[in-house]
Amino acid sequence: MFGQTALLALAALVPFSLGQVTEGFESGWDQTAWPTYAADCNQGGKVTLDTTTAFSGKNSMRVNGAGGYCGHIFFGTTKVPSGDVYVRVYVKAQKAFTDSHVSFITMPDSAQGSKKHLRIGGQSKILMYNRESDDATLPDLSPQGIATSTAFKTNTWQCFEYHLGTDGTVETWLDGKVIAGLTSKSGVSNPNAAQWQRSSIKPKVTGIYFGWESYGGDTNTFWYDDISISSTRVGCTPAALKPRGASEQ
């Protein structure tokens, strides 16, 4: 009896020790667990639970992002592992990225200082990282750097993953494939990461928020589903499991 009790107790502790958070919003939007986030201001951005499209199940989170910095809005959590951080999220974007700078994930980063963020978004029509404290990008936004990244498909669910290591590692995957330009890791050459690697900052994020932020006039609508935040990589759902609403708007 003691052995069984001990095993049950251990099983209950494992998810906590791994720091894993998973959410598919099938029970609705718990705004206490997943509050909105809009640093400084919010003028026009909106977060809602969408029951018309989902990667799996019936619900997803919809973010209508307005133009300009104050048109930003995010939702997310401060339940972040204290060590390595792995994030997996299914994303659908209504519009393609333009040349303008935007973000769809923002993370307060104590390593950069107070009120500074590590941001994932787009510029020059591709996916990229941006460090707020020095405005560095990963990859470098040269023709060569741009060619090493990729962009989201529009109106299609895609699996986006990234890893932030305690040693400063940044790794990124889209639909299970490594994005070479969005990699900064010891022992892995990235000749298009010069701007990023000029700093010794090692990200220490205290929150992870999904939404929209535009530094020009771009607007967009993003959907998010099946979010996982963990200290180990979770990976994407097998292709045999067909998503619902893959091409819906």
N, C-alpha and C positions, 0 to 999 in steps of 0.2 A: 504494500500500500504506500509506504514511504517513497519507493522508487517511482511509482506512477505519479504521485503528487509532485515530486521534484521535476519530473519530465514535463509535466503540464506547466509548472512555474517557469521553467526554462523556455518553453515554447512561447509563452506569453511575453517573455523579455526580449526575444530575438528581434522582432520588428523594431522595437524601441532602440536596441543597441545598434542596429544598422541605420537608424535615423530615417527609416523609410516612410514616405507619405505617398499614398495612392488615392486617386479620386477620378471617378468617371461621371459624377454628378447625376447618377441615376435616381438618387433620393432627393434631388433638387439642389439648390444653391444654399449652402450653409454660410451665411455672410459673416458669422463669427469666426469660423475656421478659415474662410477665404474672403477676407475683407477687400474692399477697393483701395486703391493707392493712387494718389495724384499729388506729387510733391509740388508745393508752392501754390498751385492754382488748378482749376479745372473749368473749362468753358466749352461745353458741347460734347465731350466724350461720354459714352454710355456703355455700361456693362449689363447684360441680361442673360437669363437662362433661356436657351433656344431648344424648343421641343420638336423642331421641324427637320433638323439635320444632326447627325452624330457619326463619329467614326465607328463606335459600337454602342449598342443599346439604343436609347431614344433621346438622350439629352446631350447638349454640349454648352459651352459658355461662348457667348457672342460679344465681341467688342466693336462698337462703332466708334472709330477714331476720327476726331475732327482735325482740321488743319492748324498749324502753329503749335508752339510749345504748350500753351495753356489749353489746347484741345486734347491733351493727353488724358488717358485713363487706363488703369491696370487693375487686376485682381490677383491675389496670391497669398503667400504664407511666409511666416518667419520660422517655420519648423525646418531648419536647414542642418544637415549633419555637421559636426564640428571638424571633421577631417575632410577627406576627399568628397566631392559633391558630383553626383551623376543625375542628370535630368533627362527624362523622356517625356515628350508631349506630342500628340497628334495635332497638326495645324492645318487650317485651310484659310487661304487668303483670297479675297475677292478680286483684288487688283494686283498687277505686277509691280515690282519696285521700279522707281524711276532713278534718275541720276541724283535726286535729292536724298539727304540723310534722314533716316527714320529708325525707330526702334520698335520691336515687338516683344522683347523681354528686357526688363530692367532689374538690377540687383544692387541695393545699397552695399557698398564695399568699404569696410572699415580700414582696409589696407591703404586706400587712397585718401582717407581723411573724412571729416564730417561732411555729410550730405553729398558725397560723391558716389557715382554709380558705375558699375560695369554693365555695359549695354550690348545687346545682340540685336542687329537690325539689318538695314540695307543701305547701300549707296552705290552709285555707278551701276545700278541694276543687279547687284549681287548681294549675297549674304555676307555679313562682316561683324566683327566685334569692334567696340569703341570704348576706350577708357576715358572717363570724363575728366579726370584730373589733368591730363596732358593732351587730350584729344587724339591719342594714338589710335591707329586702326590695325586690325588684323584681318586680311592681309594688307600690305602696302597697296594703296590705290593707284598703282602704276598699271600700264597695260599688261605687264607680265603678272602682277599680283592679281588683278581682276580675273585673268584667265584661269587662276588656280582655285577660284571659288565657283559658286553656282547660284541659281535663284530658285525660289519656290515656283511650282506650277500654280496656275490660278484655278480656283474653284475645285480643287482636288485635295483630299486628305493625304498628308505626308507625315512620316514619322521623323521628328527632329530630335536629336540627342546631343548632349554635350557633357564634358567632364572638366571640372576645375580641380586640379591637384594642389596639395599643400606645398609642393615644390615649385609651383608656378605653371605647371602643365595646363595646357588648353588643348582639348581634343573635341572634334565635332563630326557628327555623322548625319546624313540625310538618307532615309529609307535604307539604313544599314550600311551605307557606303561612306568611307572616310572622305572628308573634304580637306584636301591637302593644304589649301591656303589658310584654313581655319585651324591649323595645328601649330602649336608652339610647345616643344617637348625636348628634353635632354636626349641626345642621341639620334634625333630625327631632324634631318636638314630641311629648313624652309627658307630659301633665299629671299622670299618675299615677306619676311617678318621682321625686317630691320627696324622699322619704327617701333613695333611692339616690344622687341627684345632690348631696346635701348634703355628701358627701365628695369629695375630689379624688383618691382612691385609683384607680390604674390597674392592673388585675389583671396579675400576673406569675406565672403558675402554673408549678410545677415538676414536677407529676405530674397525671395524669388517671385517676381510679379510678371504676369502675362497680359499684354494689351497692345497699346499703340501710342507712339509719341513721334511727332513730326517737327522738324526744325525749319520747315518751310511751309508751303501751303498744301502738301499732299494729305489726302484723306484716304481711309481704307476701312474695310471691315474684315476682322479676323475671327475665326472660330477655334476653340481649344477643347480637347477631349483627352481622356485617359492619361492624366498627368501622373508621373512617378518621380519622386525626389528621394534619392537613396545614396548610401555610401559605396554601393557597388553597381555595376552596369546591369540594367534590366533588359534592354534590347527591345526590338519591335515585335509586334504580333505577327505570327507566321502568315505568309501571303495566302494560305488556304482559308484563313478566316476573313470572309469578305466584309468590308466596311459598308455601312448604310449611308446613303446620301453623298457618295463620293463626288458627284458632279453637280450637286444641288447648290443653289445660291441663297 
